[in-house]
Amino acid sequence: MSDLLYTAADAPGTGADRPPEDRGDLHVHDRVVEKIVRRSALEVRGSVAGHSGLAVVGTDYPSVRVDLRAGHAWISVDIAAGWPAPVEQIAERVRDRVRQRTEELSGVTVQRVDVTVHVVESSSPRRVQ
């Protein structure tokens, strides 16, 4: 008896030795893409995790919506940026980063990324000059 353990995927013709189109389908769940988008948005300098401040109807940022159809994604992401901030530059970097990381990590083709920036007060104390 051998000390080697084999799985069904190791048998010839059942695993990685077959061409990708013969291996089956990969289905990525919307929630997986949402998590990738959320993390990617926070990787951008200037984008911060935040809260709208209204306890009852508040929103945590980044807030993500994904419409995923047939391997294509339409993404809307609301982010927070501390004041003062170069909002246009942050939005552009978030859009690019979300597209890149989502396609890289999920294999989904990103058709569109809409970014809305909500400016929040910085937690650092104000200085009077």
N, C-alpha and C positions, 0 to 999 in steps of 0.2 A: 504494500500500500504506500502511496506517495504522500509526502508531507505537503504537497501543493494543493491549494484549494482553487477550483475553477468555478466560474459562474456561467450561466447560460450565455451571457454576452461575450465570453471568451471563446465560445465554440466558433469554428470557421463559418463565415457567411452570416453571422448574427450580430456583429458589432461594428467596430471602427474600420474593419477591412472592407465594408460595403460603402458604395458611394452615398453621399448625403441624401440624395433624392430617394434612395431606397430604404432609408432608416426610419421613416415615419415623420410625423408632424410635431412641431414645437408650438405650444400655445402659451403665451405670456399673459397673465392675468392683469387687469387694469390696476389693481392695488400694488402690484410689483412695480409697474411703471411709475405710479404716483410716488412711491418711496424713493425711487431713483431720482425723480425730478426734485423732490423735496431736499434730498441730500446734496444734489448737484447745485441747486440754487444757493445753499448755505456755504458752498465751497468758494463762492465769489466774494472777494474782499468788498466790504461795504454793505453786503446783504446780511441782515441779522435776524435771529429768531426773535419774534416779538408778539405782542398782543395789542389789539385795538384799544384796550382800556375800558370798554363797556362790558362789565361783568356779566350781564344777562345775555346780551346778544354779541359778545365779543368774538373776534376771529383770531386764531393763532396763525402767525406767519412763519414760514411760507405756507400758503393755502394753495392746493393744487386740484385741478380738474383735468381729467384725461378722457378723451373720446377715442377709443381704440377699435378699429375695424380692419379686418383682413390684413393684419401686420403693419398697419399705418396708424400713426397717432397725431391727434390734434390736441395741443396742450395749452392750458391757461394756468398761469402761476401768478399769485399775488405775493409780493415780498415786502419786507420792511427794511428801511434804510434809516440809519441814525442821522439826525439833523446836525450840522449841515452835511450835505452829500452831493456828489455829482450824479444826479439821478439818471440822466440820459446814458451816461457811460456804464453805470451799474446795470441798468436794464439791458443794454446791449451785451454786456459780458454774461449776464444770467442767461439770456436767450441763446447765445453761442454755447455756453457750458452745458445747459440742459439738453440741447440738441445733440452735442457730441457724446456726452456720457450716456444718454438714453439709448442712442443707436449702438454705441459700443458695448454696453452691458446687457441690453435686452434683444438686440437684433431687429428691433422694430424700426421702421422708417418714419422719421418725424416729418410730417407735412408742414406743421405750423407751430410756433411757440409765441403766445401772447403773454406779455409781461406787464403787470400793473404794479407800480411802486407806491407804497404807503410810507410817508415819512413819519418817523416816531421821534420823540424827544430823546436826546442822548442822555445816558445815565450819568455822565460826568458833570460835575458842578460847573455852573456858568461863571465866567470871569467878567468883571466889569472893568473897563479901561477908561 
